[in-house]
Amino acid sequence: MLENMPWTRACVKEVLRYRPPVIMVPYLVKKDFHISESNYTAKKGSMIIPSTWLSLHDPEAYPSPDVYDPERWISGTAEEQGKNWLVFGTGPHYCLGQTYAVLNLMCFLHMLASELEWSHTVTARSEEIRVFATIFPMDDLLLSFSRRGAEAAVGAGTA
């Protein structure tokens, strides 16, 4: 069923790119290495904390990076930017739960959309974020939910 939900998958991938749940990932330096385009060398044993935000909002990889646009995942242009997709890390620190997380979010989004009407009260600060290990909307994300009518929930399962 989930393989037949390309729009839901695109929405999940775009929200993870647009507003990633984790933007800083600490790494312990295993051996000295020179950081390109700088005069700095990270020494073995140092802790570095790179941010994924810049790669996920790189205009060369994702045109109009500050716009939520699930279509970029449908057209395939975003999928071509694998080196910039760092939501779940990369290399030996890659999150093994990526597939599970994306599928779980797809199921959750499908259930919410099928069974609930929801609306966001937009404020002047809705698009502003504060950073504390992860990101939070400045207006605390004012959402309202109500159950859909019985006719809208047909085929959506029961809670």
Short mmCIF file of the C-alpha atoms (twelve columns), coordinates in Angstrom:
data_MODEL
# 
_entry.id   MODEL 
# 
loop_
_atom_site.group_PDB 
_atom_site.id 
_atom_site.type_symbol 
_atom_site.label_atom_id 
_atom_site.label_alt_id 
_atom_site.label_comp_id 
_atom_site.label_asym_id 
_atom_site.label_seq_id 
_atom_site.Cartn_x 
_atom_site.Cartn_y 
_atom_site.Cartn_z 
_atom_site.pdbx_PDB_model_num 
ATOM 1   C CA . MET A 1   0.000   0.000  0.000   1 
ATOM 2   C CA . LEU A 2   2.743   2.505  0.932   1 
ATOM 3   C CA . GLU A 3   4.495   2.015  -2.406  1 
ATOM 4   C CA . ASN A 4   1.307   3.382  -4.003  1 
ATOM 5   C CA . MET A 5   1.549   6.633  -2.034  1 
ATOM 6   C CA . PRO A 6   4.188   8.698  -3.883  1 
ATOM 7   C CA . TRP A 7   2.663   12.033 -2.823  1 
ATOM 8   C CA . THR A 8   2.667   11.039 0.860   1 
ATOM 9   C CA . ARG A 9   6.290   9.873  0.572   1 
ATOM 10  C CA . ALA A 10  7.200   13.162 -1.156  1 
ATOM 11  C CA . CYS A 11  5.502   15.164 1.621   1 
ATOM 12  C CA . VAL A 12  7.385   13.236 4.315   1 
ATOM 13  C CA . LYS A 13  10.753  13.594 2.573   1 
ATOM 14  C CA . GLU A 14  10.162  17.298 1.959   1 
ATOM 15  C CA . VAL A 15  9.153   18.055 5.544   1 
ATOM 16  C CA . LEU A 16  12.266  16.207 6.744   1 
ATOM 17  C CA . ARG A 17  14.380  18.311 4.359   1 
ATOM 18  C CA . TYR A 18  12.568  21.592 5.014   1 
ATOM 19  C CA . ARG A 19  12.427  21.260 8.813   1 
ATOM 20  C CA . PRO A 20  14.772  18.419 9.836   1 
ATOM 21  C CA . PRO A 21  14.239  16.949 13.318  1 
ATOM 22  C CA . VAL A 22  17.972  16.979 14.080  1 
ATOM 23  C CA . ILE A 23  20.269  19.639 12.661  1 
ATOM 24  C CA . MET A 24  23.506  19.010 14.542  1 
ATOM 25  C CA . VAL A 25  25.230  15.646 14.805  1 
ATOM 26  C CA . PRO A 26  28.367  15.292 16.968  1 
ATOM 27  C CA . TYR A 27  31.314  13.282 15.689  1 
ATOM 28  C CA . LEU A 28  34.502  12.248 17.476  1 
ATOM 29  C CA . VAL A 29  37.516  12.904 15.228  1 
ATOM 30  C CA . LYS A 30  39.354  9.579  14.706  1 
ATOM 31  C CA . LYS A 31  42.426  11.086 13.009  1 
ATOM 32  C CA . ASP A 32  43.678  14.587 12.240  1 
ATOM 33  C CA . PHE A 33  42.096  16.059 9.128   1 
ATOM 34  C CA . HIS A 34  42.274  19.399 7.378   1 
ATOM 35  C CA . ILE A 35  38.940  21.150 6.884   1 
ATOM 36  C CA . SER A 36  38.789  22.243 3.250   1 
ATOM 37  C CA . GLU A 37  38.704  25.944 2.406   1 
ATOM 38  C CA . SER A 38  40.078  26.866 5.834   1 
ATOM 39  C CA . ASN A 39  43.335  26.959 7.716   1 
ATOM 40  C CA . TYR A 40  41.966  24.687 10.422  1 
ATOM 41  C CA . THR A 41  42.888  21.086 11.166  1 
ATOM 42  C CA . ALA A 42  40.595  19.077 13.422  1 
ATOM 43  C CA . LYS A 43  42.791  17.081 15.788  1 
ATOM 44  C CA . LYS A 44  42.250  13.433 16.692  1 
ATOM 45  C CA . GLY A 45  40.053  13.199 19.797  1 
ATOM 46  C CA . SER A 46  38.269  16.491 19.100  1 
ATOM 47  C CA . MET A 47  34.501  16.676 18.997  1 
ATOM 48  C CA . ILE A 48  33.037  18.369 15.927  1 
ATOM 49  C CA . ILE A 49  29.365  19.163 15.524  1 
ATOM 50  C CA . PRO A 50  28.483  19.800 11.874  1 
ATOM 51  C CA . SER A 51  25.053  21.103 10.920  1 
ATOM 52  C CA . THR A 52  22.924  19.348 8.312   1 
ATOM 53  C CA . TRP A 53  20.878  22.525 7.775   1 
ATOM 54  C CA . LEU A 54  23.171  24.013 5.120   1 
ATOM 55  C CA . SER A 55  23.202  20.888 2.952   1 
ATOM 56  C CA . LEU A 56  19.421  20.499 3.222   1 
ATOM 57  C CA . HIS A 57  18.919  24.169 2.283   1 
ATOM 58  C CA . ASP A 58  21.572  24.385 -0.445  1 
ATOM 59  C CA . PRO A 59  19.994  26.275 -3.389  1 
ATOM 60  C CA . GLU A 60  22.180  24.383 -5.876  1 
ATOM 61  C CA . ALA A 61  20.805  21.061 -4.655  1 
ATOM 62  C CA . TYR A 62  17.271  22.221 -3.822  1 
ATOM 63  C CA . PRO A 63  16.126  25.301 -5.791  1 
ATOM 64  C CA . SER A 64  14.053  27.632 -3.595  1 
ATOM 65  C CA . PRO A 65  15.276  25.767 -0.497  1 
ATOM 66  C CA . ASP A 66  13.184  27.814 1.926   1 
ATOM 67  C CA . VAL A 67  9.964   26.812 0.170   1 
ATOM 68  C CA . TYR A 68  8.103   23.637 1.161   1 
ATOM 69  C CA . ASP A 69  7.722   21.857 -2.203  1 
ATOM 70  C CA . PRO A 70  6.979   18.097 -2.203  1 
ATOM 71  C CA . GLU A 71  6.892   18.197 -6.013  1 
ATOM 72  C CA . ARG A 72  10.713  18.249 -6.047  1 
ATOM 73  C CA . TRP A 73  10.580  14.603 -4.856  1 
ATOM 74  C CA . ILE A 74  7.966   13.597 -7.460  1 
ATOM 75  C CA . SER A 75  9.935   15.071 -10.372 1 
ATOM 76  C CA . GLY A 76  13.074  13.268 -9.198  1 
ATOM 77  C CA . THR A 77  15.295  16.343 -9.048  1 
ATOM 78  C CA . ALA A 78  15.658  16.093 -5.264  1 
ATOM 79  C CA . GLU A 79  16.470  12.374 -5.411  1 
ATOM 80  C CA . GLU A 80  19.526  13.246 -7.533  1 
ATOM 81  C CA . GLN A 81  21.003  15.190 -4.591  1 
ATOM 82  C CA . GLY A 82  21.908  12.190 -2.450  1 
ATOM 83  C CA . LYS A 83  25.031  13.791 -0.996  1 
ATOM 84  C CA . ASN A 84  22.883  16.617 0.385   1 
ATOM 85  C CA . TRP A 85  20.222  14.342 1.921   1 
ATOM 86  C CA . LEU A 86  21.736  14.194 5.410   1 
ATOM 87  C CA . VAL A 87  18.564  13.932 7.493   1 
ATOM 88  C CA . PHE A 88  19.630  10.466 8.647   1 
ATOM 89  C CA . GLY A 89  23.389  10.963 8.454   1 
ATOM 90  C CA . THR A 90  25.841  9.298  6.101   1 
ATOM 91  C CA . GLY A 91  28.714  6.835  6.045   1 
ATOM 92  C CA . PRO A 92  29.364  4.732  9.148   1 
ATOM 93  C CA . HIS A 93  27.067  7.027  11.164  1 
ATOM 94  C CA . TYR A 94  24.096  6.493  8.842   1 
ATOM 95  C CA . CYS A 95  20.849  5.835  10.724  1 
ATOM 96  C CA . LEU A 96  19.744  2.249  10.166  1 
ATOM 97  C CA . GLY A 97  16.193  3.277  11.037  1 
ATOM 98  C CA . GLN A 98  15.743  5.601  8.040   1 
ATOM 99  C CA . THR A 99  13.406  3.306  6.100   1 
ATOM 100 C CA . TYR A 100 11.379  2.542  9.222   1 
ATOM 101 C CA . ALA A 101 11.148  6.236  10.141  1 
ATOM 102 C CA . VAL A 102 9.991   7.323  6.671   1 
ATOM 103 C CA . LEU A 103 7.415   4.509  6.446   1 
ATOM 104 C CA . ASN A 104 6.179   5.226  9.978   1 
ATOM 105 C CA . LEU A 105 5.785   8.932  9.167   1 
ATOM 106 C CA . MET A 106 3.934   8.028  5.958   1 
ATOM 107 C CA . CYS A 107 1.476   5.845  7.915   1 
ATOM 108 C CA . PHE A 108 1.027   8.531  10.567  1 
ATOM 109 C CA . LEU A 109 0.419   11.264 7.979   1 
ATOM 110 C CA . HIS A 110 -2.035  9.046  6.081   1 
ATOM 111 C CA . MET A 111 -3.999  8.302  9.254   1 
ATOM 112 C CA . LEU A 112 -4.070  11.973 10.280  1 
ATOM 113 C CA . ALA A 113 -5.222  13.099 6.846   1 
ATOM 114 C CA . SER A 114 -7.814  10.306 6.595   1 
ATOM 115 C CA . GLU A 115 -9.388  10.688 10.011  1 
ATOM 116 C CA . LEU A 116 -8.889  14.296 11.082  1 
ATOM 117 C CA . GLU A 117 -9.533  17.790 9.820   1 
ATOM 118 C CA . TRP A 118 -6.616  19.944 10.858  1 
ATOM 119 C CA . SER A 119 -5.733  23.558 10.525  1 
ATOM 120 C CA . HIS A 120 -2.781  25.732 11.412  1 
ATOM 121 C CA . THR A 121 -3.364  29.168 12.878  1 
ATOM 122 C CA . VAL A 122 -0.761  31.201 11.017  1 
ATOM 123 C CA . THR A 123 0.969   33.918 13.006  1 
ATOM 124 C CA . ALA A 124 3.599   36.499 12.121  1 
ATOM 125 C CA . ARG A 125 6.189   34.108 13.597  1 
ATOM 126 C CA . SER A 126 4.992   30.840 12.023  1 
ATOM 127 C CA . GLU A 127 7.981   30.534 9.692   1 
ATOM 128 C CA . GLU A 128 10.560  31.575 12.294  1 
ATOM 129 C CA . ILE A 129 12.418  28.858 14.159  1 
ATOM 130 C CA . ARG A 130 14.483  28.617 17.307  1 
ATOM 131 C CA . VAL A 131 17.320  26.148 17.611  1 
ATOM 132 C CA . PHE A 132 18.080  23.954 20.616  1 
ATOM 133 C CA . ALA A 133 19.624  20.674 19.386  1 
ATOM 134 C CA . THR A 134 16.565  20.488 17.157  1 
ATOM 135 C CA . ILE A 135 14.291  23.197 15.775  1 
ATOM 136 C CA . PHE A 136 11.021  24.550 17.154  1 
ATOM 137 C CA . PRO A 137 8.532   26.981 15.596  1 
ATOM 138 C CA . MET A 138 8.630   30.354 17.354  1 
ATOM 139 C CA . ASP A 139 4.832   30.433 17.657  1 
ATOM 140 C CA . ASP A 140 4.696   26.880 19.105  1 
ATOM 141 C CA . LEU A 141 2.814   25.579 16.014  1 
ATOM 142 C CA . LEU A 142 -0.804  26.374 16.789  1 
ATOM 143 C CA . LEU A 143 -2.819  23.436 15.409  1 
ATOM 144 C CA . SER A 144 -6.480  22.505 15.699  1 
ATOM 145 C CA . PHE A 145 -7.857  19.007 15.084  1 
ATOM 146 C CA . SER A 146 -11.378 17.624 14.720  1 
ATOM 147 C CA . ARG A 147 -12.643 14.215 13.645  1 
ATOM 148 C CA . ARG A 148 -13.788 13.905 10.032  1 
ATOM 149 C CA . GLY A 149 -17.358 12.846 9.333   1 
ATOM 150 C CA . ALA A 150 -18.146 9.130  9.044   1 
ATOM 151 C CA . GLU A 151 -18.402 9.360  5.239   1 
ATOM 152 C CA . ALA A 152 -14.853 10.753 4.974   1 
ATOM 153 C CA . ALA A 153 -13.390 7.988  7.129   1 
ATOM 154 C CA . VAL A 154 -14.752 5.106  5.037   1 
ATOM 155 C CA . GLY A 155 -11.868 2.792  4.226   1 
ATOM 156 C CA . ALA A 156 -9.524  4.614  6.577   1 
ATOM 157 C CA . GLY A 157 -9.904  2.062  9.365   1 
ATOM 158 C CA . THR A 158 -11.122 2.615  12.882  1 
ATOM 159 C CA . ALA A 159 -9.301  4.109  15.815  1 
# 
